[in-house]
Amino acid sequence: MPHASSARIAVYTGSFDPITLGHLDVIDRASRLFEALIVGVGINPDKQPMFSLEERVGLVRASTAHLANVRVERYSGLSVAFVREQGAHLLLRGVRSLTDIEAEFTMTLANRKLDPGVETVFLMADAEYSHISSSLLKQITPLATDEALRKFVPPPVVEALRRTLQISS
């Protein structure tokens, strides 16, 4: 049984490449549910990142600066190990679709084998944001205005997308 203080800490891990309004919605809602939320920005070995780890950490920090109980850290390795390193027992995952749920279910079972003391909790993305993905952003950025992009990503990400994809607004 986790200590009362560690039970109020949640860890939300992902590649956040880049952070979207869907991620930010989950972070905002989780910040109201938990005493502290640690956002772990990691590397997904199955994906070729758009942004470096340092850039992603910076974008998440800039996008969550208004949330006093949210801390952003980089990590490598297993999410459950990162949860433990943070003194927590709760891994938060955001899900957008049935496909996400299927993949997350498999990962949750694996994480339970790796560390039975870490529980996984899911928050559904708001329907308004459930379609946003990094592949969608790569497709629409060349065609969208900055105002249109702000419907998908926090303001700090708009400029970063333009710079990384070398597209002017």
Secondary structure as UniProt FT lines:
FT   HELIX           4..7
FT   STRAND          9..14
FT   TURN            17..18
FT   HELIX           21..33
FT   STRAND          36..41
FT   TURN            45..46
FT   HELIX           53..64
FT   TURN            65..66
FT   TURN            68..69
FT   STRAND          70..74
FT   HELIX           79..85
FT   TURN            86..87
FT   STRAND          90..95
FT   HELIX           98..114
FT   TURN            116..117
FT   STRAND          119..124
FT   HELIX           127..129
FT   TURN            130..131
FT   HELIX           134..140
FT   TURN            141..143
FT   HELIX           146..149
FT   TURN            150..152
FT   HELIX           155..164
FT   TURN            165..166
//
